[in-house]
Amino acid sequence: MLFGKRERSIKRILIAEDEPLVAFDNEHSLRDAGYEVVATVDTVNAAIAEIGGGRVDLVLADVNLSDGGNGRDVARAAKDRNIPLVFVTGACPDDARSLAFGCLAKPYSQRDLLSAIEAVEATIAGRKPKRVPRSFTLFGQAQ
């Protein structure tokens, strides 16, 4: 197909977010865009359990989660399984470059969220992203 859409490599997304409205908006936007939301969780242990299930292509993780846990722990679990992670947070952690593919600063629009995911997917495929939102810092592969 000459003008058909490219097959996505990122299809199944895990959301680790402690703010219910943000989580709901993300779920809705991602599903409308054709992604499968594997789960939406608000604790480190629940996120790590989903990552261990092997059905996740990308993790969107807030740094602060409801159990007092830290999204860095989620990032380490994702990195151990070679699953890209994007921090979606108010302040990107100092060590984010070594743990994540990028950092999307809150507040962000749903358009920026989708563009950030597309930028990660393009980078994984070795392509230059079409659009990188201003609120998104793309690191590339976590070190």
C-alpha positions in Angstrom: 0.0 0.0 0.0 1.6 3.2 -1.2 -0.3 5.6 1.0 -1.4 3.3 3.7 -0.6 3.8 7.4 2.5 2.2 8.8 2.0 -0.9 11.0 2.5 0.2 14.6 5.2 -1.4 16.7 3.6 0.1 19.8 0.1 -1.3 20.3 -0.3 -2.1 23.9 0.3 0.6 26.5 0.5 0.5 30.3 -0.5 3.7 32.2 1.0 4.1 35.7 -0.7 7.3 37.0 -2.0 8.3 40.4 -4.2 11.2 39.2 -7.6 9.7 38.2 -8.6 12.4 35.8 -5.3 12.3 34.0 -5.5 8.5 33.8 -9.0 8.6 32.5 -8.2 11.2 29.8 -5.1 9.2 28.7 -7.1 6.0 28.5 -9.8 7.6 26.5 -7.4 9.3 24.0 -5.2 6.2 23.6 -8.2 4.0 22.9 -9.7 6.5 20.4 -6.3 6.5 18.6 -6.4 2.8 18.3 -4.1 1.7 21.1 -4.9 -1.0 23.5 -4.6 0.1 27.1 -3.3 -3.1 28.9 -4.0 -1.6 32.3 -4.2 1.7 34.2 -2.6 1.3 37.6 -1.6 3.7 40.4 1.0 1.8 42.4 4.5 0.6 41.7 3.7 -3.1 42.5 0.7 -3.2 40.1 2.8 -1.6 37.3 5.7 -4.0 37.8 3.2 -6.9 37.8 1.8 -5.8 34.4 5.3 -5.3 33.0 6.1 -8.8 34.1 3.1 -10.1 32.2 4.8 -9.6 28.9 1.9 -7.8 27.1 3.3 -4.3 27.2 4.9 -2.3 24.3 5.2 1.0 26.1 4.8 2.3 29.6 3.6 5.8 30.4 4.6 6.5 34.1 4.2 9.3 36.5 7.1 9.7 38.8 4.9 9.9 42.0 2.4 7.1 42.5 -0.3 6.7 45.0 1.4 4.1 47.3 4.2 6.6 47.9 6.2 4.6 45.3 8.4 6.1 42.7 8.1 5.8 38.9 11.8 5.2 38.8 11.2 1.7 40.1 8.7 1.2 37.3 11.2 2.5 34.8 13.9 0.1 36.1 11.4 -2.9 35.7 10.6 -1.8 32.2 14.2 -1.3 31.2 15.0 -4.8 32.5 12.5 -6.2 30.0 13.5 -3.8 27.2 10.2 -2.0 27.2 10.4 1.7 26.4 9.0 4.0 29.1 8.0 7.7 28.9 7.8 9.7 32.2 4.6 11.8 32.2 5.2 14.1 35.1 5.4 17.6 36.4 9.2 17.5 36.9 11.4 15.1 35.0 13.8 13.3 37.3 17.5 14.0 37.1 18.3 10.4 36.2 15.5 10.2 33.6 17.9 10.0 30.6 19.3 6.7 31.9 15.8 5.2 32.6 13.4 6.4 30.0 12.9 7.1 26.3 11.6 10.6 27.1 9.8 12.9 29.5 6.5 14.5 28.8 5.9 17.5 31.0 2.5 18.0 32.7 0.2 19.6 31.9 0.2 18.3 28.3 -2.5 18.1 25.6 -3.7 14.7 24.4 -2.3 15.7 21.0 1.1 16.0 22.6 0.7 12.7 24.3 0.0 10.9 21.0 2.8 12.8 19.2 5.2 11.8 21.9 4.3 8.1 21.5 4.7 8.5 17.7 8.1 10.1 18.3 9.2 7.1 20.5 7.9 4.7 17.9 9.8 6.5 15.1 13.0 6.5 17.1 12.7 2.8 17.8 12.3 2.2 14.1 15.4 4.3 13.3 13.3 7.1 11.7 13.3 10.8 12.5 10.1 11.8 14.4 7.7 13.9 12.3 6.7 16.0 15.3 8.2 16.3 18.8 6.0 18.4 21.1 7.6 21.2 23.0 6.5 19.6 26.2 8.4 16.4 25.3 12.0 15.7 25.8 13.1 12.8 23.7 16.2 11.0 25.0 16.1 8.0 22.7 17.1 4.6 24.0 17.6 4.5 27.8 21.3 3.9 28.5 
